[in-house]
Structures are given as C-alpha cells and as structure tokens.
Amino acid sequence: MSLAALVATSSAGAAEQKPPEGASAAQQADALAETQESDVAAYCRNTVDATAEARIAWQTWKLLALQDSLKQQIEALEEKRSQF
C-alpha cells in the first residue's frame, strides 16, 4: 500500500470516527488517539512481512561480510604461522 493510499485511508477513517460536535475536548482527544492507534496497528500489520524479510536479508548480508572477514583473518594467521 502506498503512503498516499495509507494517508487517504487514515483520513477517511478519521472522518468516520469523529465524535459528535457537542463532545468535549477530552472526548475528541480520546477519539483522535483511538483512530491514531488503530492506524498504527494497521500499518504494523501491513508491513510486518516486508519488515521481517528486510531484517533477514540484512542479517544474511552481515553474516556473509563477517564470514569473509574471518576467512581473511584466518589466512593472515596461517601465513604468519608458516613464516615461523
């Protein structure tokens, strides 16, 4: 879902959940907080798979980089050992 679609959905949902016009400021603030929490929860639910995949890709890349570094260090130590 694009950011524009998310914003449009959020503003449409907020318009539907407005308290009555005679509601107090506290009731209006509560309704706004409730809408924002539901928007945040919906965003998290919608991005959880992509986030997990990105995390796994980053971890894999990091492990491969560490593996290469370790191989280089082992080669350097083997070279030093062979000199003695």
N, C-alpha and C positions, 0 to 999 in steps of 0.2 A: 504494500500500500504506500503510495507516495505521501510526502509530507503535506502537500496541498489537499489531498483527499482526507488525510487524518485531521487537518485543521477544519475542513468543511464539515466533516462528521462530528467533530467536537463541538463546533459552534451550533450545529443543528441540534445536537443532543442537549446542549445547554439551554437552548431556546425552549425546548420541550419541558425541561425540568425546572423552570422558573417558579418560584413561589408566588402566591397571589400578590397583587400590587399593594394590598394593605398589610403585608407581612412586615415584621420588624426587621431592623438591620441585622440582628443576630440570626434570624431565620434565613434571611437572604444569604448571609455569610456561610451558614451551615449548608444550604442548598448548593452554593458555589463550590464549597470544599468537597461535598459528596460527588459532584459532577467531575471535578478535577481528579479525585481519587479513582473514579471509575474509568476516566480517560487514561490515567497512568496504568492501571491494571490491564486495560485493553491493549495498550501499546506494548507492555511487557509480554503479554500472552502472544501477541502477533510477531514479536521479534525474538522469542526465546530460541527457536530452531536456528535461525541465522546467526545469532549470537554464539550459540554452542558450537556451530560449525566453524565460525571465525576463531573461537578460542582454541579449538582442536588444531586448526591449521597453523595458528601462531605457535602453539606448543610443539607441534611437529617440526616446524621450521627451526625453533630454538634448540630442540634436541639434536637435529642434524648439524646445526652450527657447532654445538658443544662436542658432538662426536668428531667432527673434523678437527677441532682444536685439540682434542685429546689425542687423536692419531698423530698430529704434528708434534705434540709434546713427547709422545712415546718414541717417535722416530728420532727426535733430537736426543733423547736419553740413550737410545740404542747406539747412536753414533758416538756419543761420549763414552759409553761403556766399551765400544770396540777400540777406542783410542788407547785404553789402558791395558 
